[in-house]
Every structure is written in C-alpha cells, then in structure tokens.
Amino acid sequence: MTKGQKITFRILFFLYLAGILFLCFGHFKSLPSAPTAILGIPADKLVHFAMFLPFPILAFLAFDQFTQTAKQTLAFVGVTLAVGLMLAGLTEWGQAALTDYRSGEPLDFLADSLSLLTSSGIVTFWDIRKQKK
C-alpha cells in the first residue's frame, strides 16, 4: 500500500470515528418514521450492527503494517476488538449518563459487539490468507 493510500485510510478511519460519535450523541428531532423491525430484528439493533461493522476493517486498512505474521495479526485484531468494544461501551454509557434524549441499552451494546466480532473475524481471515500468498 502506498503512503498516500495509508494516509487516506487513516483520514477515513478518523472521519468514521467522528461519524460514530455524531450518530450516537446527535439529537435528531425530526426523522421520518422507519420500520421498527426488519425480518423480526429491531431496526435500531441492525443500525448498531451496521454502525460498528467497519471499525476493525478501517483500523486494519489504516494500520496493517503491524501485521507481518499470523501471531501479529491475532494481536492486532485482539487490540482492535478491545478498543472497539470500549468505544461501544463508552457510547452506550455516555448516552445514558450524559444525555437526556438517548438511553444506553445493553442490547445495543450486544449488537455492537456482534458486529465487531464479525468484522474482526473477517479481518483475521483476510490478513492471514494474504500472508500465506
């Protein structure tokens, strides 16, 4: 990956983090009504899943020069997963403790966590497969 690509992915990663904070703490008064469930899954849980899915992927694209071996990949993905889980937990805590227009829900954190685990698995598989080639 070229230096320009690396810088682009790092900028995208930090813009993504800003977007997460905006979505988690924004006060959206006049949104159009949306379905409450899709295929029986609450729509807000699907939004949480989609919101956190890019985190490990963008982190990997921004900082993958640290993963030359499978062991390094597992360590990198483990740290990325831990940071993502902390971000998810802090956003839920912040919504409950710092706002009067949002609530922190354990099921939102569960959706965030499942998303982070899913994309961490994808990144692990992707990078280890890349290393074997």
C-alpha positions in Angstrom: 0.0 0.0 0.0 1.3 3.4 -0.9 1.9 6.2 1.6 -1.0 8.2 0.0 -3.4 5.3 0.4 -2.3 4.8 4.0 -3.0 8.5 4.8 -6.3 8.3 3.0 -7.4 5.2 5.1 -6.3 6.9 8.3 -8.3 10.0 7.5 -11.3 7.8 6.6 -10.9 5.9 9.9 -10.9 9.1 12.0 -13.8 10.5 10.0 -15.6 7.3 10.6 -15.0 7.7 14.4 -16.4 11.2 14.2 -19.4 9.9 12.4 -20.0 7.2 15.1 -19.9 9.9 17.8 -22.3 12.1 15.8 -24.7 9.2 15.3 -24.5 8.1 18.9 -24.8 11.6 20.5 -26.7 13.6 17.9 -30.1 14.9 18.8 -32.3 14.1 15.8 -35.8 15.5 16.4 -37.5 15.2 13.1 -36.5 12.0 11.4 -39.1 10.2 9.2 -40.6 7.2 10.7 -38.9 3.9 9.9 -39.9 0.3 10.3 -39.5 -0.9 13.9 -38.3 -4.3 12.8 -36.7 -5.9 9.7 -37.2 -9.7 9.4 -38.2 -9.7 13.1 -35.0 -7.9 14.2 -35.4 -4.5 15.8 -34.3 -1.9 13.3 -32.2 0.0 15.8 -30.1 -3.1 16.5 -29.4 -3.5 12.8 -28.3 0.1 12.7 -26.0 -0.6 15.6 -24.6 -3.7 13.8 -24.0 -1.7 10.6 -22.5 1.2 12.5 -19.7 -0.8 14.1 -19.0 -3.3 11.3 -16.5 -1.1 9.6 -14.4 -0.4 12.7 -11.9 -3.3 12.5 -11.8 -3.2 8.7 -10.9 0.5 8.6 -8.5 0.1 11.5 -6.8 -2.7 9.6 -6.6 -0.7 6.4 -5.2 2.3 8.3 -2.6 0.4 10.4 -2.0 -3.0 8.8 1.8 -2.5 8.5 2.0 -4.1 12.0 0.8 -7.5 10.8 3.5 -9.5 9.1 2.8 -12.8 10.8 -0.3 -14.7 12.0 0.6 -14.0 15.6 0.9 -10.3 14.9 -2.4 -10.4 13.1 -4.1 -12.0 16.1 -2.6 -9.5 18.5 -3.6 -6.5 16.2 -7.1 -7.8 15.8 -7.4 -8.5 19.6 -6.3 -4.9 20.4 -8.6 -3.5 17.7 -11.5 -5.6 19.1 -10.8 -4.4 22.6 -10.7 -0.8 21.5 -13.9 -1.2 19.5 -15.7 -2.8 22.5 -14.5 0.0 24.7 -15.8 2.6 22.2 -19.2 0.7 22.0 -19.4 0.5 25.8 -18.5 4.2 26.3 -21.0 5.4 23.7 -23.8 3.4 25.5 -22.7 4.7 28.9 -22.4 8.2 27.5 -25.9 8.1 26.0 -27.3 7.0 29.4 -25.2 9.2 31.7 -24.6 12.4 29.6 -27.8 12.9 27.6 -31.5 13.2 28.5 -32.6 12.4 24.9 -30.8 9.0 24.5 -30.7 5.8 26.5 -27.9 3.3 26.9 -29.2 -0.2 26.2 -27.4 -3.5 26.8 -28.9 -4.9 23.7 -27.4 -2.1 21.6 -24.0 -3.0 23.1 -24.7 -6.6 22.2 -25.4 -5.6 18.6 -22.2 -3.5 18.5 -20.2 -6.4 20.0 -21.6 -9.0 17.5 -20.7 -6.6 14.7 -17.2 -6.1 16.0 -16.7 -9.8 16.4 -17.9 -10.5 12.9 -15.7 -7.9 11.2 -12.7 -8.9 13.4 -13.1 -12.4 12.1 -13.2 -11.2 8.5 -10.1 -9.1 9.1 -8.2 -12.0 10.7 -9.2 -14.4 7.9 -8.3 -11.8 5.2 -4.9 -10.9 6.6 -3.7 -14.4 7.4 -4.8 -15.5 3.9 -2.9 -12.6 2.5 0.2 -13.6 4.4 0.1 -17.1 3.0 0.1 -15.9 -0.6 
